[in-house]
């Protein structure tokens, strides 16, 4: 191994055998200007890091809506004409076992609640409990409504700021619980953020331990974590600044933390492993960096682009929260990728042979070309059909349950049982009926109020319709509340909403919090096939451009789709059917969260393509050198197998730590993504795809002459 301080005699430091492609020369440039690269990243980290600590308080808490839907129109009309009595209004439940709502002690508490809202212009009209509308039949439970005079995101922030003051008004005789959609998102975000932070903190030491075992060196193991931290800090600060331009969901950072940690380590692992091997034959550290970037660097760049392309397809869904979650991950991937392509080469150039400092005894005996994975490659080469059929059969069997997958927006059950919003929700149900917490709102012209009320009352599943509320600004419209007979998360709610919209005249619009959830779910369902199609086409196009081989690009895309389908099949068995729910510590909702298919498909496919790129780029490099498909298959696996296995172990550890979270959404995210990595790395990248390379032989790497002329000449071999 040659230290970075050693150079061939008689040659200038800028010409120490550096050759190869653009990325190789770029990597050498980074390694040759360590102070400048470190200085730029230090500046970026300081500037963006100053904003990073406020990321979870600054980002938006709502945005779960289908833009342009009928329910959003109703919310906007209610906010404009009816004092903010919309789905975003804050509903404060006041209950006393021994005193009616009209009693002086309860009225005094209602006055104190009104005082909490006073002076905050985000709240509109405050409407005390009304008989026949918002007081229970027994008279002991009432709902005060504080209208929404701001965006849904601002209303969630308003609840964040005032909910402690509201719940503090409870005493021995009167209970106070802020509820409603804004309060629900406030408690939901807070509970899940806390759970994700705990899981994230637990994942770091586990990840470090796996990295040390994989690299056998404390310094080499620490580099990926350092790069990931830099990328996370930069992306957090960037999201805060972007939030000043357009609201970004707080879930964007939650997902970004998980995904950036996994991908950052993935990329660094691939480059550092290749660098350690390149050092053995390079003239100095810069030459080793050049060789690393010229080979593994191309695979990392292509992988990053594939992830970004997959996530960009989610941006077509007209739901702000879903779009900004994709933006958050893309931000993190961009910063982690930038750090991997610039800061890591500089660090490797500076360290040289010291990258193995603090090595464990076995590390010095490690070779980049793993004898064990070479032996496994020869087994697959000798017996491709049994392994290909076996792996495909397992994946298809796991994918079959996806045909029965059900999706819906999360129910109140995902909120902690001691959260005020859930306590108020359940109290309203107990005193006013199952559907009372999820009233549907109807906005209609005043002249049609009587007819609309009569028709709405006749719709199956509607328990009652409240008297019309006239517009506070004098406009010629009224607002009515239709109380359903079922819980807002009951599957029958969709039929009730459809029945109302179908029966009412066109001049009447139906909305409310349950309608917003159902409209969002419908939009997600409608856009899901489009998102899948865009991701598949773009994923295939990227592989085709990089590999210049249509058959293997198509096979790589198809096996990624198969592993994604298998993951969703497992998700259905766990989260819908409840298999293993007792062991994992959750109560199944009977469905997968509605945003899951669109978002998880993009993430899982991105991860699957990540490993596809690593394996096929390495195999293509071997094929370019030898022209032999057997060498490409065996040596491709021998040179990438250990890295894929180690990267998968890190990803699985990162994702599965979220299975320990108490809340269902982070548990759902962690388990689904962990299963995706496990299936993809073990069954697809280390079995099925190498077997397909063996079965297709030269055809895997063939392309027609016209296609070779049309595509850019990309080589994965260092020349």
Secondary structure, 3 states (H helix, E strand, C coil): CCCCCCCCCCCCHHHCCCCCCHHHHHHHHHHHCHHHHHHHHHHHHHHHHHHHCCHHHHCECCCCCCCCCHHHHHHHHHHHHCCCCCCCCEEEEEECCCCCCCCHHHHHHHHHHHHHHCCCCCEEEEECCCCCCCECCCCCEEEEEEEECCCHHHHHHHHHHHHHHHHCCCCCCCEEEEECHHHHHHHHHHHHHHHHHHHHHHHHHHHHHHHHHHHCEHHHHHHHHHHHHHHHHHHHHHHHHHHCCCCCEHHHHHHHHHHHHHHHHHHHHHHHHHHHHHHCCCCCHHHHHHHHHHHHHHHHHHHHHHHHHHHHHHHHCCCHHHHHHHHHHHHHHHHHHHHHHHHHHHHHHHHHHHHHCCECHHHHHCCCCCHHHHHHHHHHHHCHHHHHHHHHHHHHHHHHHHHHCCEECCCHHHCCCCCHHHHHHHHHHHHHCCEEEEEEEEEEEHHHHHHHHHHHHHCCCEEEECCCEECCCCCCEEEEEEEECCCCCCCHHHHHHHHHHHHCCCCCEEECHHHHHHHHHHHHHHHHHHHHHHHHHHHHHHHHHHHCCHHHHHHHHHHHHHHHHHHHHHHHHHHHCCCCHHHHCCCCCCCEECCHHHHHHHHHHHHHHHHHHHHHHHHHHHHHHHCCHHHHHHHHHHHHHHHHHHHHHHHHHHHHHHHHCCCHHHHHHHHHHHHHHHHHHHHHHHHHHHHHHHHHHHHHHCCCHHHHHHCCCCCCCCC
